[in-house]
């Protein structure tokens, strides 16, 4: 297949691009390389993709002409988004990069008769503070991120219901691993330990439950959509672990492995944060044959090793 990956220089997008290429697909990537987080990390990811024969074109979904890059595409994995719970990011940025960008992508694809499936990447944040329900439950987002990602998801599914547009939406749960964004917890903790510096830790977070899911397991689930795309059109799926650990338990794995404690700079609780994520994956198991297997003790150490090898003393993620 000829496949377009948006947000290809990002965390999960880059891993998915590599896996698709390894499976023999013709992969095209785009990314706007914005400065929400370290651009050098995105460039490093893009360089890794280039070595695999995947070119990542610098384009902004919200403002640029997408006709050329979407021409003749068979499938799309739509990762590009305004992520996170940053209090410094205004609602307008979430609207632009999550909703308007998704609408522009649809407009570029709507007349493509070759198109088999658009896989929209959504998030457990649409469920709100307790993300434990199945896909039929009522979303209750508590953040700009969750609200606008839900809107983007439902925008594409509205076009599917009304016009037969071949879209599906995948809600991801607490993904971690190599290339993880520096605004996420694990990179901050690893950096704190290796560089003996404090990092902001939100009060009460240690008791939050997370279905932390290794990126390789997530990519396997996403790729399986291609083998079942006719059954996926118009559907929503959860991908993640159906078990959960406390944040504190997972941080201890990192501290024990590196033999040092992280330095915690305790901050007030973060607005919009989730108390619990635990993926209900019954539907994904049935239709996608999804079966995540990576244990936290294995996946987390892979991320630590990657950070030490590729990032530490080479790239300052936290400028």
HUURBEL-V575530 format. One record per residue. N is the residue number from 0. PSI is psi in degrees with one decimal (NA if undefined). OMEGA is omega in whole degrees, 0 to 359 (999 if undefined). Layout:
N&PSI&OMEGA / N&PSI&OMEGA
This chain:
0&152.7&172 / 1&113.1&192 / 2&133.5&174 / 3&132.2&175 / 4&116.0&174 / 5&147.8&186 / 6&34.5&188 / 7&-22.3&179 / 8&0.8&180 / 9&-173.5&186 / 10&-72.8&185 / 11&-32.8&179 / 12&-40.1&180 / 13&-41.8&178 / 14&-41.5&180 / 15&-41.0&178 / 16&-45.9&180 / 17&-44.0&182 / 18&-41.4&178 / 19&-42.9&179 / 20&-43.0&179 / 21&-29.0&180 / 22&0.7&175 / 23&7.9&179 / 24&155.8&173 / 25&108.9&189 / 26&128.9&172 / 27&137.8&180 / 28&152.6&170 / 29&151.7&179 / 30&144.9&179 / 31&-1.6&175 / 32&42.4&180 / 33&170.5&189 / 34&25.6&175 / 35&-39.0&169 / 36&176.4&190 / 37&113.7&180 / 38&-29.9&180 / 39&-34.2&177 / 40&-43.3&178 / 41&-40.5&179 / 42&-36.9&177 / 43&-42.9&178 / 44&-43.2&180 / 45&-35.7&177 / 46&-40.4&176 / 47&-40.2&178 / 48&-39.5&180 / 49&-38.3&178 / 50&-24.9&177 / 51&-2.8&182 / 52&20.4&180 / 53&119.8&177 / 54&133.2&177 / 55&110.7&182 / 56&137.7&179 / 57&105.1&180 / 58&149.6&176 / 59&115.6&182 / 60&-30.5&186 / 61&-21.4&189 / 62&-21.0&188 / 63&162.6&177 / 64&121.0&186 / 65&3.8&188 / 66&-41.9&183 / 67&-46.4&185 / 68&-20.9&179 / 69&-4.2&183 / 70&125.2&176 / 71&12.8&182 / 72&138.7&177 / 73&-32.0&183 / 74&153.8&180 / 75&135.2&167 / 76&112.0&189 / 77&91.4&179 / 78&-29.7&189 / 79&129.9&184 / 80&165.7&168 / 81&109.0&187 / 82&177.5&165 / 83&178.4&183 / 84&33.4&184 / 85&124.1&177 / 86&-14.7&181 / 87&-10.4&182 / 88&119.4&183 / 89&159.9&179 / 90&-36.2&183 / 91&-33.4&179 / 92&-38.4&177 / 93&-40.5&179 / 94&-46.4&181 / 95&-51.6&190 / 96&-14.4&178 / 97&-45.0&184 / 98&-56.2&182 / 99&-41.4&179 / 100&-40.7&180 / 101&-38.9&176 / 102&-43.1&179 / 103&-36.6&176 / 104&-44.0&177 / 105&-46.2&181 / 106&-34.9&180 / 107&-22.2&186 / 108&-17.0&195 / 109&-26.7&181 / 110&8.7&181 / 111&108.2&183 / 112&-14.1&178 / 113&-18.0&189 / 114&124.4&180 / 115&-38.9&184 / 116&139.6&168 / 117&117.3&181 / 118&102.6&178 / 119&129.7&180 / 120&111.9&180 / 121&-160.6&191 / 122&153.4&174 / 123&-14.9&180 / 124&-17.4&177 / 125&-23.1&181 / 126&-21.6&180 / 127&-152.2&188 / 128&-31.4&181 / 129&96.7&183 / 130&81.1&183 / 131&-3.1&188 / 132&172.0&176 / 133&179.7&188 / 134&-14.1&180 / 135&-4.8&181 / 136&160.6&181 / 137&123.8&177 / 138&144.1&178 / 139&62.3&184 / 140&150.9&183 / 141&16.1&183 / 142&159.1&173 / 143&-42.6&181 / 144&-52.2&181 / 145&-41.2&181 / 146&-47.1&185 / 147&-29.2&174 / 148&-37.0&175 / 149&-41.3&179 / 150&-42.8&179 / 151&-43.5&177 / 152&-49.3&184 / 153&-25.1&175 / 154&-49.2&179 / 155&-38.0&179 / 156&-28.2&174 / 157&-42.2&176 / 158&-31.9&177 / 159&-46.5&182 / 160&-37.5&186 / 161&-35.7&189 / 162&1.4&180 / 163&17.9&179 / 164&132.2&188 / 165&78.4&184 / 166&148.7&169 / 167&160.3&180 / 168&133.8&183 / 169&119.4&180 / 170&114.6&185 / 171&145.9&184 / 172&111.9&165 / 173&60.5&183 / 174&139.6&177 / 175&170.1&177 / 176&-173.9&179 / 177&139.9&181 / 178&11.4&180 / 179&145.0&180 / 180&140.5&182 / 181&-14.9&177 / 182&-3.4&178 / 183&167.4&190 / 184&-51.0&188 / 185&-46.5&177 / 186&-37.3&179 / 187&-42.0&181 / 188&-46.2&180 / 189&-45.1&179 / 190&-40.9&180 / 191&-43.6&183 / 192&-46.3&184 / 193&-31.2&185 / 194&6.1&178 / 195&51.1&179 / 196&151.3&181 / 197&155.5&173 / 198&151.2&182 / 199&127.9&179 / 200&123.4&188 / 201&130.7&184 / 202&129.8&179 / 203&-7.7&184 / 204&-28.4&184 / 205&-23.4&181 / 206&-4.0&177 / 207&140.8&178 / 208&134.6&181 / 209&136.4&172 / 210&63.8&181 / 211&122.7&187 / 212&127.7&182 / 213&139.7&187 / 214&-34.3&179 / 215&-37.3&177 / 216&-37.4&178 / 217&-45.7&180 / 218&-41.6&178 / 219&-41.7&178 / 220&-40.8&180 / 221&-44.4&181 / 222&-33.1&182 / 223&-18.8&176 / 224&-36.1&182 / 225&-31.6&180 / 226&-10.9&184 / 227&27.3&194 / 228&-32.4&181 / 229&-34.2&178 / 230&-17.1&184 / 231&-23.0&184 / 232&127.2&180 / 233&1.2&185 / 234&160.2&174 / 235&137.7&180 / 236&143.2&168 / 237&136.7&171 / 238&125.8&180 / 239&-166.0&175 / 240&145.9&177 / 241&13.7&170 / 242&166.0&182 / 243&151.3&172 / 244&157.3&172 / 245&154.4&176 / 246&-40.8&181 / 247&-39.7&179 / 248&-40.9&182 / 249&-35.1&177 / 250&-33.0&179 / 251&-33.2&177 / 252&-43.4&180 / 253&-46.1&181 / 254&-42.4&180 / 255&-39.2&182 / 256&-40.7&180 / 257&-9.8&175 / 258&21.6&181 / 259&157.0&176 / 260&145.0&171 / 261&159.1&179 / 262&111.3&188 / 263&124.5&173 / 264&97.5&190 / 265&127.2&179 / 266&161.1&176 / 267&157.0&179 / 268&143.8&184 / 269&131.7&179 / 270&134.9&177 / 271&-1.3&183 / 272&151.0&180 / 273&140.7&178 / 274&-35.8&184 / 275&134.1&167 / 276&130.5&177 / 277&109.4&191 / 278&126.4&168 / 279&106.9&188 / 280&23.0&180 / 281&-43.7&182 / 282&-43.1&179 / 283&-36.9&176 / 284&-41.2&184 / 285&-48.7&188 / 286&-40.5&183 / 287&-6.4&186 / 288&38.6&183 / 289&130.6&183 / 290&81.7&180 / 291&136.8&186 / 292&-11.7&187 / 293&121.7&179 / 294&151.0&182 / 295&-39.9&183 / 296&-23.9&179 / 297&-51.7&184 / 298&-42.1&182 / 299&-39.9&180 / 300&-31.2&174 / 301&-40.3&179 / 302&-40.8&178 / 303&-46.0&181 / 304&-41.1&177 / 305&-45.1&181 / 306&-44.7&181 / 307&-38.3&185 / 308&-42.2&190 / 309&-23.9&189 / 310&-50.9&188 / 311&126.2&179 / 312&11.5&178 / 313&-44.4&181 / 314&132.0&174 / 315&99.3&182 / 316&-17.5&193 / 317&39.1&179 / 318&NA&999
